[in-house]
Amino acid sequence: MQPETVLDPTRAARWPAWQALCVGVGLTGLLLVLYGPALRGPFVSDDFGYLTSPYTESLDPTSLSRMFDPAGDARLYTGNYAPVHLLLHALERSWFGPDPLGYHVVNVCVHALNALLLAALLLRSGVGRNAALLGGLVFAVHPANVEAVAWISQLKSTASLGFALLALLAFERRPAVATLCFGLGLLTKATAAFALPTAAAFVWVRGRSVEHAESTRRWSWIAAWCVVFGLFAVPQFSSFQEIGSAEVAAFDDPLTHWRSVVAIGARYLVMATSAYGVSAFAEPLPVESWRDVYLLGGLVVGTALAARVGFALRARREEAAWWIAAAAAFAPVSQIFPFLIPIADRYLYFILPGLIGGVALAAPELLRGPAARLGPAAGPLTLLAVGILAAGFASVSHARAALWQAETRLLVDAALHYPDGGTAHYLRARSAAAQGRRADAITSLRAASERGLDRYESFLADPALAPLRGDPSYRALIFELAGRRIARSNLGESTTQPELLAVARAHLARQESCDAERMLERALERGGPLDAQVETELVKLRETPAAGCAAAREEMRDRNPNP
């Protein structure tokens, strides 16, 4: 039967504190074992950007003010206004230094807490205790969540979801605390915004059971959440526009853009229900055909879910809020507003709780016929089936955790799932360079750059590509990619010091010494946490005889003594 809607959440079933503590300790221990292969894994990819960032190296008042300044450079350095995320990493750096173990353990512990909070929220919605625990367990061991938990810098995902779940749990009894948690979630990662429409949906579906004054009070707090979100959205949207957004040529066609959004939603649903499609560095192509399987599946399932949400809202059922939570978490990663990574396992981290809650509340009604035929055995058999699913997910997650022992394993995993992706072409280039096939290596690098893997800095720093450095075609490719990096920069008056330094290095890669010197001078004038580094590179550049920039300036003055 359909679980009875909780009319008054303050009277919902609760766990005694000692039971919740035991469940939390046990779940944390289980996850430490499950993620054991990743605990000694090194810093990977974006980890270096955050854990060697000038904005997380100190907790002094100057550093803190830089982190939280809504108009400052830190939000542009990260592409998001996420000062709490930077603060958490600064705390970790002060505690753990360069040893990755502590960072990994923190991520696992926060993830365990999130699973426990999800179970508590399911219980609040009227899901039975055993089903709520299994829902939390499925979330805890889901293979798509490995990326969010094993990747150190994704603390922004785990912590942000934790704040959001705390906000939803505290909303009815402690709305001020809930509002604080909602704000902290936003300041950790913008995706926590899904909690706002979710909370509003909970207020709506529970509105019949409360007095008018109480309902008015709750809607007043929803209005307060809207104000908090509005204040946050100003620096966040500005950061996204300047750094995070991306132009996708295929999306110039509105139909291709729309088809791709629907197909991405279907991919996430498949990943959520079966773990099929989980991958490091996913690289799907825009959907240009109406016959695409994911597009067709997305249209069918999306229509069905939309109808179910409408029905649940009219009936004021708890499940409506959970479906809305999933949809609200999907919206910012749907590519409606394109950004650099079209799809990723870690984006499902915020979508899964809503899907789990929606299924937990809708399934008893939808399966009423088979349940009636099974009789008293229906409940235990359902729990057993979900338990088997969780065990299968745990096995896959344990295997995928081992990928985080080395970045090369992640690259190989991405190449296996997307053989025509930029990562696959990059690995082919490394292999060809090692075998002395320089022309093939450069062809593969160009293909990688066309698929979006166009960071010339990575090519220059990779020792596997060292055999290519004397090849004119390789130098021409670096020249082109560095030019793209310069073209993507917004060199206005508000350009940050790190961005000016990056542009200077791009000019150096193109052997444009005068432009590089000019950018370094601007970076020094701009000021910031990289002053010492910028000054060192500027001195080094001026001392390089091959630079010739000073000589060029002298020649210009000789030619035009009275400008």
C-alpha positions in Angstrom: 0.0 0.0 0.0 1.0 3.6 -0.5 2.8 4.9 2.7 0.5 7.2 4.5 1.4 10.8 3.9 3.0 12.5 7.0 0.6 15.3 7.7 2.6 16.7 10.5 6.4 16.2 10.1 7.1 17.2 13.6 5.3 14.0 14.7 7.0 11.7 12.1 8.8 8.6 13.2 12.2 9.3 14.6 15.3 7.4 15.4 16.5 7.4 18.9 19.9 9.1 19.1 21.7 6.0 20.0 20.3 4.1 17.0 21.2 6.8 14.6 24.7 6.9 16.1 25.1 3.2 15.7 23.8 3.3 12.1 26.2 6.2 11.3 29.2 4.5 12.7 28.5 1.2 11.0 27.8 3.0 7.6 31.0 5.0 7.9 33.0 1.8 8.6 31.4 0.1 5.6 32.2 3.0 3.3 35.8 3.2 4.5 36.2 -0.4 3.5 34.4 0.1 0.2 36.5 3.1 -0.7 39.7 1.6 0.7 41.4 1.3 -2.7 41.1 5.1 -3.1 42.1 6.3 0.3 45.8 6.4 -0.6 45.1 7.8 -4.0 47.0 11.0 -5.0 45.7 14.4 -5.8 44.1 14.4 -9.2 43.3 17.0 -11.8 41.3 19.8 -10.2 42.7 18.9 -6.8 45.9 20.8 -7.6 43.9 23.9 -8.5 42.2 23.9 -5.1 44.9 22.5 -2.8 47.7 24.5 -4.2 45.5 27.6 -4.7 46.7 30.9 -3.3 43.2 31.3 -1.9 43.4 28.2 0.4 46.9 28.4 1.7 46.1 30.4 4.8 43.3 31.1 7.3 44.5 34.6 8.1 42.0 37.5 7.9 43.3 38.6 4.5 42.8 35.2 3.0 39.3 34.9 4.5 38.3 38.2 3.1 39.5 37.1 -0.3 37.5 33.9 -0.1 34.2 35.6 0.8 34.5 38.8 -1.3 31.5 38.5 -3.7 33.3 40.8 -6.1 36.8 39.5 -5.6 39.2 37.4 -7.6 38.6 34.0 -5.8 35.2 33.5 -7.4 36.8 34.0 -10.9 39.7 31.8 -10.1 37.3 28.9 -9.4 34.6 29.9 -11.8 32.0 29.8 -9.0 31.3 31.9 -5.9 32.0 29.1 -3.4 33.8 30.6 -0.4 32.8 27.8 2.0 34.3 25.3 -0.3 37.6 27.2 -0.3 37.3 27.6 3.5 36.9 23.8 3.9 40.0 23.1 1.8 42.0 25.7 3.6 41.1 24.0 6.9 42.1 20.6 5.4 45.4 22.0 4.2 46.1 23.3 7.7 45.3 19.8 9.2 46.6 17.4 6.6 49.2 19.2 4.6 50.3 17.3 1.5 49.1 13.8 2.7 46.0 12.8 0.7 44.7 10.3 3.2 43.0 12.8 5.5 41.3 14.5 2.6 39.9 11.2 1.4 38.7 10.1 4.9 36.9 13.4 5.3 35.0 12.9 2.0 34.0 9.4 3.0 32.7 10.6 6.4 30.7 13.4 4.9 29.2 11.0 2.4 28.2 8.6 5.2 26.5 11.5 7.0 24.6 12.4 3.8 23.3 8.9 3.4 22.1 9.0 7.1 20.5 12.4 6.5 18.7 11.0 3.4 17.4 8.1 5.4 16.1 10.5 8.1 14.4 12.7 5.5 12.8 9.6 3.9 11.5 8.6 7.3 10.1 12.1 7.8 8.1 11.6 4.5 6.5 8.5 5.8 8.8 5.8 4.3 9.1 2.8 6.6 12.2 2.5 8.7 13.7 -0.5 6.9 12.9 1.1 3.5 14.4 4.4 4.6 17.6 2.7 5.7 17.8 0.8 2.4 17.3 4.0 0.5 20.2 5.6 2.4 22.3 2.5 1.8 21.6 2.5 -2.0 22.7 6.1 -2.1 25.8 5.4 0.0 27.0 2.6 -2.3 25.9 3.8 -5.7 28.7 3.6 -8.3 27.9 7.0 -9.7 28.8 8.6 -6.4 32.4 7.2 -6.4 33.6 10.2 -8.4 32.1 12.7 -5.9 33.5 10.8 -2.9 36.9 9.6 -4.2 37.9 12.9 -5.9 39.2 15.1 -3.1 38.2 18.4 -4.6 34.6 17.2 -4.8 34.2 17.9 -1.2 32.2 20.8 -2.6 29.6 18.2 -3.7 29.4 16.1 -0.6 29.5 19.1 1.8 27.0 21.1 -0.2 24.5 18.2 -0.3 24.9 17.7 3.4 24.0 21.3 4.1 21.0 21.1 1.8 19.7 17.9 3.5 20.2 19.5 6.9 18.2 22.5 5.7 15.3 20.3 4.6 15.3 18.3 7.8 15.4 21.4 10.0 12.9 23.5 8.1 9.7 22.9 10.1 11.2 22.9 13.6 14.2 25.3 13.3 13.7 27.4 10.2 16.4 29.9 11.1 18.9 27.1 11.4 17.6 25.6 8.1 18.0 29.0 6.4 21.6 29.2 7.6 22.3 25.6 6.3 20.7 26.5 3.0 23.0 29.5 2.6 26.1 27.5 3.6 25.1 24.9 1.0 24.9 27.5 -1.8 28.3 29.0 -0.7 29.8 25.5 -1.0 28.3 24.6 -4.4 25.5 26.3 -6.3 23.6 23.0 -6.9 22.4 23.2 -3.3 19.7 25.5 -4.8 17.6 22.4 -5.4 16.6 22.6 -1.8 14.6 25.7 -2.4 11.9 24.3 -4.7 12.0 21.0 -2.7 11.2 22.9 0.6 8.5 24.8 -1.1 7.0 21.6 -2.4 7.1 20.1 1.1 5.2 23.1 2.4 2.6 22.8 -0.3 1.9 19.0 0.2 1.8 19.4 4.0 -0.3 22.5 3.9 -3.6 20.8 4.5 -2.5 19.4 7.9 -1.4 22.7 9.5 -3.2 25.8 10.7 -3.3 28.9 8.6 -0.8 30.8 10.9 1.7 27.9 10.7 1.3 27.7 6.9 1.9 31.4 6.6 5.0 31.1 8.8 6.5 28.4 6.6 5.8 30.3 3.4 7.5 33.4 5.0 10.6 31.3 5.5 10.4 30.1 1.9 10.5 33.8 1.0 13.6 34.2 3.1 15.2 31.4 1.3 14.4 33.1 -2.0 16.1 36.3 -0.7 19.2 34.2 0.3 19.3 32.6 -3.1 18.9 36.0 -4.9 21.8 37.5 -3.0 23.9 34.5 -3.8 22.9 34.4 -7.5 24.5 37.8 -8.3 28.2 36.9 -7.8 27.5 33.3 -8.9 26.0 34.2 -12.2 28.7 36.8 -12.8 31.4 34.1 -12.1 29.7 31.6 -14.4 29.4 34.1 -17.2 33.0 35.2 -17.0 34.7 31.8 -16.5 32.3 28.8 -16.3 30.1 29.1 -19.4 31.1 27.6 -22.7 30.1 27.9 -26.3 29.1 24.6 -28.0 29.0 25.1 -31.8 26.4 22.3 -32.2 24.1 24.0 -29.8 23.7 26.9 -32.2 21.0 24.7 -33.6 18.1 25.0 -31.1 16.8 21.5 -31.9 20.2 19.9 -31.4 20.5 21.8 -28.1 17.0 20.7 -27.0 17.6 17.0 -28.0 20.8 16.9 -26.1 19.2 18.2 -22.9 16.6 15.5 -23.1 19.2 12.8 -23.9 21.4 13.9 -21.0 18.4 13.5 -18.6 17.8 10.0 -19.9 21.5 9.1 -19.4 21.3 10.1 -15.8 18.1 8.0 -15.3 19.9 5.0 -16.7 22.9 5.6 -14.5 20.7 6.0 -11.5 18.7 2.9 -12.0 21.4 0.5 -13.2 24.9 2.2 -12.9 25.2 1.6 -16.6 27.2 4.5 -18.2 29.2 5.6 -15.2 32.6 6.8 -16.4 35.5 9.0 -15.6 35.4 12.1 -17.8 32.3 11.4 -19.8 32.3 12.9 -23.3 29.0 12.3 -25.1 28.4 14.1 -28.4 25.5 16.5 -29.0 22.4 14.7 -30.2 21.8 15.5 -33.9 19.3 12.7 -34.7 15.7 12.2 -33.7 16.4 8.4 -33.6 18.9 8.6 -30.7 18.0 6.0 -28.1 18.6 8.3 -25.2 16.5 11.0 -26.7 13.5 8.7 -27.4 13.8 7.2 -23.9 14.1 10.6 -22.3 10.9 11.8 -24.1 8.9 8.8 -22.9 10.2 8.7 -19.3 10.3 12.5 -18.9 6.6 12.7 -20.0 5.6 10.0 -17.6 7.5 11.6 -14.7 6.0 15.0 -15.5 2.5 13.5 -15.4 3.3 11.8 -12.1 4.5 15.0 -10.5 1.4 16.8 -11.6 -0.8 14.1 -10.2 1.2 14.0 -6.9 1.0 17.8 -6.5 -2.7 17.9 -7.0 -3.1 15.1 -4.5 -0.6 16.8 -2.2 1.5 13.6 -1.9 4.9 13.7 -0.3 6.4 12.0 -3.4 5.9 15.2 -5.4 8.5 17.0 -3.4 11.1 14.3 -4.1 10.5 14.3 -7.8 10.8 18.0 -7.8 14.1 17.7 -5.9 15.4 15.4 -8.6 14.3 17.8 -11.4 15.7 20.9 -9.6 19.0 19.1 -9.1 19.1 18.1 -12.8 18.3 21.6 -14.2 21.6 23.3 -13.6 23.6 20.4 -15.1 21.2 19.7 -18.0 23.2 21.9 -20.4 20.3 24.4 -20.8 23.2 26.8 -20.0 26.2 25.0 -21.6 29.4 24.6 -19.7 32.6 22.7 -20.3 31.7 19.2 -18.9 28.4 18.1 -20.5 27.8 15.1 -18.2 29.6 13.6 -15.2 29.0 10.9 -12.6 29.4 13.6 -9.8 26.4 15.6 -11.1 24.1 12.6 -10.3 25.1 13.1 -6.6 22.4 15.7 -6.1 19.8 14.0 -8.4 19.9 10.6 -6.7 18.3 11.6 -3.4 15.2 12.9 -5.2 14.9 9.8 -7.4 15.3 7.5 -4.4 12.6 9.3 -2.4 10.2 9.5 -5.4 10.6 5.7 -6.1 10.3 4.8 -2.4 7.0 6.7 -2.1 5.5 5.8 -5.5 6.5 2.1 -5.7 4.0 0.7 -3.2 1.1 2.1 -5.1 2.4 1.2 -8.5 3.3 -2.3 -7.4 0.0 -2.9 -5.5 -1.2 -5.6 -7.9 1.9 -7.8 -7.7 2.1 -7.1 -3.9 -1.5 -8.3 -3.4 -0.7 -11.6 -5.2 2.4 -12.2 -3.1 0.5 -11.4 0.1 2.6 -11.0 3.3 5.8 -11.9 1.5 5.6 -8.8 -0.7 7.3 -6.5 1.8 10.2 -8.8 2.7 10.8 -9.8 -0.9 10.9 -6.1 -2.0 13.4 -5.3 0.7 15.5 -8.3 -0.3 15.5 -7.2 -3.9 16.7 -3.7 -3.0 19.3 -5.2 -0.7 20.6 -7.4 -3.6 20.7 -4.2 -5.8 22.7 -2.4 -3.1 25.1 -5.3 -2.8 25.7 -5.2 -6.5 26.2 -1.5 -6.5 28.7 -1.8 -3.6 30.7 -4.4 -5.6 30.9 -2.1 -8.6 31.8 0.9 -6.4 34.6 -0.9 -4.7 36.1 -1.8 -8.1 35.7 1.8 -9.4 37.3 3.2 -6.2 40.6 1.6 -7.4 40.6 3.9 -10.4 41.4 6.8 -8.1 44.8 5.2 -7.2 46.3 6.9 -10.3 45.1 9.5 -12.8 46.2 7.2 -15.7 43.6 4.7 -14.6 40.9 7.4 -14.9 42.1 8.3 -18.4 42.0 4.7 -19.5 38.5 4.3 -18.0 37.3 7.4 -19.9 38.9 6.1 -23.1 37.2 2.7 -22.8 33.7 4.3 -22.4 34.3 7.0 -25.0 36.7 5.6 -27.6 36.2 8.7 -29.8 36.5 11.2 -27.0 39.3 13.7 -26.4 40.8 11.5 -23.6 41.0 8.5 -25.9 42.8 10.5 -28.6 45.1 11.9 -26.0 46.1 8.4 -24.8 46.7 7.4 -28.4 49.0 10.4 -28.8 51.0 9.4 -25.8 51.4 5.9 -27.1 52.4 7.0 -30.6 54.9 9.5 -29.2 56.5 6.7 -27.1 56.8 4.6 -30.3 58.4 7.4 -32.3 55.3 7.9 -34.5 55.4 11.6 -34.2 53.0 12.4 -37.1 50.4 10.0 -35.6 50.8 11.5 -32.2 50.3 15.0 -33.4 47.2 14.0 -35.4 45.8 12.4 -32.3 46.5 15.5 -30.2 44.7 17.6 -32.7 41.8 15.3 -32.6 41.8 15.5 -28.8 41.8 19.3 -28.9 38.8 19.3 -31.3 36.9 17.2 -28.8 37.6 19.8 -26.1 40.9 18.5 -24.6 42.8 21.6 -25.6 44.8 22.6 -22.5 48.2 23.3 -24.1 49.7 23.4 -20.5 49.0 19.7 -20.0 50.6 18.8 -23.3 53.7 20.8 -22.5 54.0 19.3 -19.0 53.4 15.7 -20.0 56.8 13.9 -20.1 55.3 11.3 -22.4 55.0 14.0 -25.1 58.6 15.2 -24.8 59.7 13.4 -28.0 57.4 15.8 -29.9 58.8 19.1 -28.7 61.2 19.6 -31.5 58.6 18.9 -34.2 57.3 22.0 -36.1 53.8 20.6 -36.3 53.7 20.1 -32.6 54.9 23.7 -32.0 52.3 24.9 -34.4 49.6 23.0 -32.5 50.8 24.5 -29.2 50.8 27.9 -30.8 47.2 27.4 -31.9 46.0 26.1 -28.5 47.7 28.8 -26.6 46.0 31.3 -28.9 42.6 29.8 -28.1 43.4 30.2 -24.4 44.2 33.9 -24.9 41.0 34.3 -27.0 38.9 32.9 -24.2 40.2 35.4 -21.7 38.2 38.5 -20.8 41.0 41.0 -20.3 39.0 43.9 -18.9 39.9 46.0 -16.0 38.5 43.5 -13.5 40.6 40.6 -14.8 42.1 38.6 -11.9 45.8 38.3 -11.2 45.7 34.5 -11.8 44.0 35.0 -15.1 46.6 37.6 -16.2 49.4 35.2 -15.2 47.7 32.4 -17.2 47.4 34.6 -20.3 51.1 35.7 -19.9 52.1 32.0 -19.9 50.0 31.4 -23.0 51.9 34.3 -24.8 55.2 32.8 -23.7 54.1 29.4 -25.2 53.6 31.3 -28.5 57.0 33.0 -28.0 55.3 36.4 -27.8 57.6 37.8 -25.1 56.5 41.4 -25.3 52.8 40.5 -24.8 53.8 38.1 -22.0 55.8 40.9 -20.2 52.8 43.3 -20.6 50.5 40.7 -19.0 52.9 40.1 -16.1 53.2 43.8 -15.5 49.4 44.1 -15.4 49.2 41.2 -13.0 51.7 42.9 -10.7 49.8 46.1 -10.9 46.5 44.3 -10.2 48.0 42.8 -7.1 46.9 39.6 -5.3 48.1 36.5 -3.6 50.5 35.7 -6.5 52.6 38.8 -6.3 55.8 36.9 -5.5 55.3 34.4 -8.2 54.5 37.0 -10.8 57.5 39.1 -9.9 59.8 36.1 -10.2 58.5 35.2 -13.6 58.7 38.8 -14.8 62.3 39.1 -13.6 63.2 35.8 -15.3 61.6 37.0 -18.6 63.4 40.3 -18.6 66.7 38.5 -18.0 66.2 36.2 -20.9 68.3 37.5 -23.8 66.1 35.7 -26.4 63.1 37.7 -25.2 64.2 40.9 -26.9 61.3 42.9 -25.6 63.3 45.6 -24.0 65.4 46.0 -27.2 62.2 46.2 -29.2 60.9 49.0 -27.0 64.2 50.9 -27.4 64.0 50.5 -31.2 60.4 51.9 -31.2 61.5 54.9 -29.1 64.4 55.6 -31.5 62.0 55.5 -34.5 59.5 57.7 -32.9 61.2 60.0 -30.3 58.1 62.3 -30.0 55.0 60.1 -29.8 
